């Protein structure tokens, strides 16, 4: 659980990657081709170089000068991408920018699941849309997400159901049906397995935590 206070705030920096910008840099900068031996995953941790930290800080400091953002933010973002491409994990950015890479195909499959999580999952259809075989999709999907496509869809459904319970004041059966469950008992079992309590009890606990925080 992440805790934050005005005295000790939780700070986070997130930068959306533009594949066209990455491809442009690869062509213009003539960076050496590197490769990695590690398995593909959905999350990586690496040390930041001093130059990369400096570029990130310059981008963040633009928040204090909003009038400079249109002119200077694109330059800082481009430098960040350049520094990332030169880092030890730079080859992973190359994979993202390569239209036919496994990472790109799995990203397409993930997006498809996010948009249609409530629909029945047909692995062959998902694999065909990602231009992969069913076995290749399963292998690379699990390498990236640590889950099978079916497990990933199940998490999406249960998280969406939890949001419905919190925001729309629906009962468990209605929430389960709206996210794609036909069996209320199966929905309750899988919900309990993921969140540690049945839907009604989990909702009460979340509401109590919200009142306590307020």
WOTA-V302012 format. One record per run of one state. SS is the DSSP state (a for helix, b for strand, c for the rest). FROM is the first residue (numbers start at 1). TO is the last residue. If there is no record, write none. Layout:
ss/from/to
SS/FROM/TO
SS/FROM/TO
//
This chain:
ss/from/to
c/1/18
a/19/29
c/30/49
a/50/64
c/65/65
a/66/86
c/87/89
a/90/97
c/98/101
a/102/115
c/116/122
a/123/129
c/130/133
a/134/145
c/146/148
a/149/167
c/168/171
a/172/178
c/179/183
a/184/195
c/196/198
a/199/213
c/214/214
//
